[in-house]
């Protein structure tokens, strides 16, 4: 009996020791073999911060995953395949969620998603779609970018796509388009400078020249068109798209001529 008890105690000790090597969890065949050499030595080695090692190999933790990377979440362990443990844990400001775009027969998969989805103004005066994208840009550039405030940065408008020079045949239609961005969202109007130097603000009472403005297609963007319904010699000249808000103004011009 004493020999059997001693043997049982040795087996229990071996099991406890093996469990301890995995950070309190039983060893999993789905985890890679432990290699402490790949464990981060300092937190500054991990752009997304240190997170617990789900496989228990690195006592100080491992580098957190970035936005869009495959991940593992204990709360999803009954849904995700066992081998998902090897993907690890999401970093700061991220959580591990099931992909919503998979079909019914697809194998479940989880990705790191940003917890905050509102725009963020960085200390570099750039507007980011999320604070996670701001952090990623900071890591990529090697410069520290911190959150200045939630919401877009105030900015002078800029032209993302300006009008281009065009020539058309008399009595045919043509259009000029202009896309601008800025915050506050800019207003857009046009100016027409005729070949004799006269300047007219558009839209005007000219029935053959129309101006359209709409928001989008991107956030804080405005798109505008000048539509010349029936090209006449008097329509030739320079058309200028003007975007303005409380922070300033941006302009882009194009020439309209008669072909032939």
N, C-alpha and C positions, 0 to 999 in steps of 0.2 A: 504493500500500500504506500509506504513512504517513497518508493522509487517512482510509482505512478503519479503521486502528488507532485514530486519534484519535477518530473517530466512535463506535467501539465503547466506548472508555474513557468518553466522555461519557454514553453510554447506561447503562453500569454505574454511573457516579457518580449518575445520576438515580435509578436503582433503589435504591441504597444510601441516598440521601438521603430517598427516599419511605418506605423501611422504617424509618428512624430516627425519622421523625415519628410512627410508631405504636408506639413503645416496643419496637422489636426485632421486631415482627411485621408481616407483610405486611398492607397495608390490606385491610379486608374490607368488601364491599358490604352486609353485614348489620349493620355498626356505624353508628350515626348520625354525621352530619358533626361534626367536632370543633368545640367551642365552649369555649375556655378560661375564659370568663367564668362558666361554671357549675361550674368546678372549686372544691372547698372550699379556702378560704384557710388555715384552721386546723383542727386535729384536733377541737377542741371543738364544731365545727359538725356533727359526725357522732356521733349517740348510740350507734351500733353500732361506732364506730371506723373508721379508714381501711383500705382494702383496695386491692390492685393494680387498675388500670384495664385490663380485658381488651381494650379497644379502643385503649389507648395514648395517649389524648388528654390525660390529666392526669398529669404526671410524679410528683406527690406522692401520687397515689392518689385514689380516690373514696370516698364514704360507703358503708359496708357495708350490706347489706340486713338487714331485720328478720325475725323468725320468721314463717313462713307466706307470705313473698313469693316470686315466681318468680325463679329464679336460673340461672346458668350455671356449669358445672364442666368444666374441660378434660378430665378423665378420662371424661366422659360425651359428649364431642363427637361420637363416632361414633353415638350413640343419639339425642341431641337434635337437633331441626331447626336449621339454620344461624342462623336469626334469633334463637335463644335467647341469642346472644352479647350482645345489647343489654340483657339483664336485669341483668348484673353479678354480683358476688361477695357471698356472705353475710358478715355481720359477726362480731364476737367471739363465741365459744362456740357458733357455728352451723356446720353443714355442709350442702352442697347435695346432695340425694339425689332419686332418681326417686320420683315419687308411687306408692305401692303400691296405691292404690285405683282406678287406671284400668283400663279393660277392654282386651281384646286389640286391638281396632280403634282405640282412642283414640290420638291423637298423643302421643308421650312428652312429659312435662313434669316439671321438677324444682322443688322448693321448699326453702326454708331450714328445717332442723330443728335443734332444740337437741341439742347433743352430750351434755349431762347430763340425764337424765330423772327423777332422784330429787328428792324434795321438798327445799326449801331454806327455812331460817329467816332472814328478813331482819332488819336492824338496827331495823326498825319493829315487831318482834315479830309479824309476820304470816307465815303459812306459805304458800309459793308452790309450785305444782306443779313448777316447774323454776327454775333460776337465770336462765334467759332471760326468764321471765315476771316475775321480780323486777326485772331490769334494765329491762324495758319499763315496769313500774309506776313505777320511779324516774324514767324520762324523762317519762312522762305527768304525774306530780305535780310535777316540777321540784325534788324533794328527793332528796338523795343517799341511796340505800339500798344497803348493802353486806351481804355474806354473813356472818351471825352464826355459823351452823354448818349442816352438812348435816342433813337430817331436819326434822320438824315442830317448831315452837316449842311449848314448854310453855305451857299456857293454862288458865285457869279455864273450866269448861264453859259453854256458852251454848245457849239453846233456839232452834233454827232454825224450828220449827213447833210451837206449843203446843196443848193441848186447847182446845176451844170449848164454851161453854155449850150445853146440849141438854136438851130435854124430850121424854119418850116416854110412850106409853100403858102402863098397868099390864099386866104379864105378857108384854111384848114385849121383844126384845133391842135393845141399843144399845152403842156403843163410843166410847171416847175415845182419841185417839192423840197421841203426843208424839215429836218428833225433836230430838236434841241432838248437839252436837259438842264436841270438846275433845281435848287431849293432855296426859298419857296419856288413852287412850280412857276416857270416864266410865262408871261403873255407874249403872243407873237403877232406882229403885223408886217406888212411889206411896204416898201417904197419903190416907186418907178421913176427913173430919170430918163427922159426922152433924149433923143439925139440933139435937140436944140438946147438942152440943159435944164429944161423945166422939170421940177420934181413934184410928184403927186403921191399922196398916201393912199395905200390900198387896204381894204376895199373902198371903192369910190362909187359914184353914180353911173359908172360906165357899165352898160348891160352886157358888153361882150367880154369883160374881164371879171372873173369871180374869184373869191378867196374862201378857202375852207380851213377850219382848224378843229382838231380833236385831240384828246389825251391819248397817250400811249405811243407805241405798243408796250414800252417798258415803264416801270415806275418812275415818276417825276419827269416824264418825257412828254413833249408836245410835238405833234406832226401837223404841218400846214402845207397847203397847195395853192398855187396861182393857176387858174384855168383860163386860158385864152380860147374863147369859143370860136372866133372867126378872125384869124390873123390878118391885120391891116398894116400898112406901112407905118402908121402912127403908133403901133404897138412895139416897134423895135426900139431897143435901148437896154438899160441896165436895171435889173430887178434885184432888190436887196431884202433878204429875210432878216428881221430884227427881233431878237428875243431879249426881254428885260424883266428884272424883278428888283426887289429892294437892295440887292447886293451889287447890281451892275447890269451890263448890256453886252450882247454878242451880235455880230453881223456876219453875213455871208452873201456874196453877190454872184450873179450870172448874167450873161448877155443873151438877148434874143434878137435874131436877125431873120432876114428873108432869104430863102434859098434861091440861087440862080439869079 
